[in-house]
């Protein structure tokens, strides 16, 4: 797994991820770690990226509170990480 590529892919696809998470929330589903992982994993696979099981906690656990992923916080963090990476590349 190339961490930078994963951050960039999540950052680029924030809107798509947000739509899926909002739909889940509107249906009354609880956004657990596993559900969030499945959604983001699918997006990453579409970008040709596969994340090993042991790295998922690093990508998601920081946004988990009481067993629920705070997806707005999660996506905001990835927006910032992507922006910082782009700033250092230029």
PLY file of the C-alpha trace (Angstrom):
ply
format ascii 1.0
element vertex 90
property float x
property float y
property float z
element edge 89
property int vertex1
property int vertex2
end_header
0.00 0.00 0.00
1.29 3.42 -0.90
-0.07 5.70 1.82
0.09 8.82 -0.35
-1.93 7.19 -3.13
-4.57 6.03 -0.66
-4.87 9.52 0.89
-5.11 11.09 -2.56
-7.79 8.59 -3.68
-9.90 9.11 -0.56
-9.44 12.87 -0.88
-10.45 12.88 -4.55
-13.51 10.75 -3.89
-14.80 12.55 -0.79
-18.01 13.63 -2.50
-18.87 10.08 -3.62
-18.07 8.72 -0.16
-20.14 11.47 1.45
-23.15 10.63 -0.72
-23.02 6.95 0.25
-22.60 7.75 3.96
-25.48 10.27 3.87
-27.75 7.71 2.20
-26.87 5.18 4.88
-27.61 7.73 7.59
-30.94 8.68 5.98
-31.93 5.01 6.00
-31.23 4.93 9.72
-28.13 2.77 9.40
-25.36 3.14 11.96
-22.06 3.89 10.28
-19.82 1.36 11.95
-16.12 0.88 11.30
-16.85 -2.17 9.12
-19.45 -0.36 6.99
-17.17 2.63 6.49
-14.30 0.30 5.60
-16.45 -1.49 3.01
-17.49 1.78 1.33
-13.99 3.23 1.20
-12.46 -0.10 0.20
-14.78 -0.24 -2.82
-13.75 3.28 -3.87
-10.06 2.41 -3.47
-10.45 -0.81 -5.46
-11.98 1.23 -8.30
-8.79 3.32 -8.19
-6.67 0.17 -8.35
-5.62 0.36 -4.68
-5.79 -2.49 -2.18
-5.25 -1.86 1.53
-4.03 -4.67 3.77
-6.21 -5.49 6.76
-3.67 -4.28 9.30
-3.65 -0.73 7.83
-7.41 -0.07 8.00
-7.43 1.00 11.66
-4.87 3.68 10.80
-7.18 5.00 8.07
-10.46 4.97 10.02
-10.20 4.46 13.79
-9.36 8.12 14.53
-12.91 9.05 13.42
-14.64 6.39 15.52
-16.50 7.50 18.63
-18.52 5.01 20.68
-18.42 2.48 17.85
-19.71 4.94 15.23
-17.65 6.60 12.49
-18.07 10.38 12.40
-17.97 10.55 8.62
-18.02 14.34 8.40
-14.93 14.50 10.62
-13.34 11.64 8.65
-13.84 13.36 5.30
-12.70 16.73 6.65
-9.45 15.17 7.87
-8.85 13.57 4.46
-9.60 16.87 2.73
-6.89 18.49 4.86
-4.40 15.67 4.36
-4.87 15.78 0.60
-4.44 19.57 0.56
-1.25 19.37 2.65
0.18 16.68 0.38
-0.56 18.75 -2.70
1.03 21.81 -1.10
4.26 19.91 -0.41
4.38 18.46 -3.92
4.16 21.82 -5.69
0 1
1 2
2 3
3 4
4 5
5 6
6 7
7 8
8 9
9 10
10 11
11 12
12 13
13 14
14 15
15 16
16 17
17 18
18 19
19 20
20 21
21 22
22 23
23 24
24 25
25 26
26 27
27 28
28 29
29 30
30 31
31 32
32 33
33 34
34 35
35 36
36 37
37 38
38 39
39 40
40 41
41 42
42 43
43 44
44 45
45 46
46 47
47 48
48 49
49 50
50 51
51 52
52 53
53 54
54 55
55 56
56 57
57 58
58 59
59 60
60 61
61 62
62 63
63 64
64 65
65 66
66 67
67 68
68 69
69 70
70 71
71 72
72 73
73 74
74 75
75 76
76 77
77 78
78 79
79 80
80 81
81 82
82 83
83 84
84 85
85 86
86 87
87 88
88 89
